[in-house]
Structure formats: structure tokens, C-alpha cells
């Protein structure tokens, strides 16, 4: 692999991870600020996210290939 391309992929992956962590922190903060009734609705939402992730038709390799982050 081209060293510059590898560095760019690491940078993009780090950026993706930073965005995910920021979203998670924001989401947890909002969960803590809301009453239990709202939280129970959020649990349903999170469970639906998890189910969608489990049922996602692509493997992680297929997904990365689709994003252009993995060679053919």
C-alpha cells in the first residue's frame, strides 16, 4: 500500500472515530438530562439501531470496500 494513502486512511478513520465518540458523548449527555419515560423511548431507538446493524446485508469488509477504504 502507498504510505501516503495509508496515512490518509488512518487520518480519515481517526476522524470517523472522533465523530462517533462525539456523537456518543452528546447522546449520553442527553440521556442523562431526560426523565426515565424519555429514556425508555431512547432504549427502543437504540435497540432498533442495534437490530439494523445486525441485519445489515454487508460484511464489514464489503462496507469498507464500498467506502473506498479497503482494496479489492
C-alpha positions in Angstrom: 0.0 0.0 0.0 1.2 3.5 -0.8 2.4 5.0 2.5 0.7 8.3 1.8 -2.6 6.5 1.1 -2.2 4.5 4.3 -1.7 7.7 6.2 -4.7 9.3 4.7 -6.8 6.3 5.5 -5.6 6.4 9.1 -6.5 10.1 9.3 -10.0 9.5 7.9 -10.5 6.6 10.2 -9.4 8.7 13.2 -11.8 11.5 12.0 -14.7 8.9 11.7 -13.9 7.6 15.2 -13.7 11.1 16.7 -17.1 11.9 15.1 -18.6 8.7 16.6 -17.2 9.4 20.0 -18.5 13.0 19.9 -22.0 11.7 18.9 -21.9 9.1 21.7 -20.9 11.6 24.3 -23.7 14.0 23.2 -26.2 11.2 23.2 -25.3 10.0 26.7 -25.4 13.6 28.0 -28.9 14.0 26.6 -30.0 10.6 28.0 -28.8 11.8 31.5 -30.7 15.1 31.1 -34.1 13.4 30.4 -36.6 11.7 32.6 -37.0 7.9 32.7 -40.0 8.0 30.3 -37.9 9.6 27.6 -35.1 7.2 28.4 -37.4 4.1 27.8 -38.2 5.5 24.3 -34.5 6.0 23.7 -33.8 2.4 24.6 -36.3 1.3 21.9 -34.5 3.6 19.5 -31.0 2.2 20.4 -32.3 -1.4 20.2 -33.7 -0.7 16.7 -30.2 0.7 15.7 -28.6 -2.5 17.0 -31.0 -4.7 15.2 -30.4 -2.7 12.0 -26.7 -3.1 12.4 -27.1 -6.9 13.0 -29.3 -7.2 9.9 -27.1 -5.0 7.7 -26.6 -7.0 4.5 -22.9 -6.2 4.0 -19.9 -7.5 5.9 -17.5 -5.0 7.5 -15.1 -5.7 4.6 -17.8 -5.1 2.0 -18.7 -1.9 3.7 -15.1 -0.6 3.9 -14.6 -1.6 0.3 -17.7 0.4 -0.7 -16.4 3.4 1.2 -13.1 3.0 -0.7 -11.1 2.3 2.4 -10.3 -1.3 1.5 -8.7 -2.6 -1.7 -10.4 -5.1 -3.9 
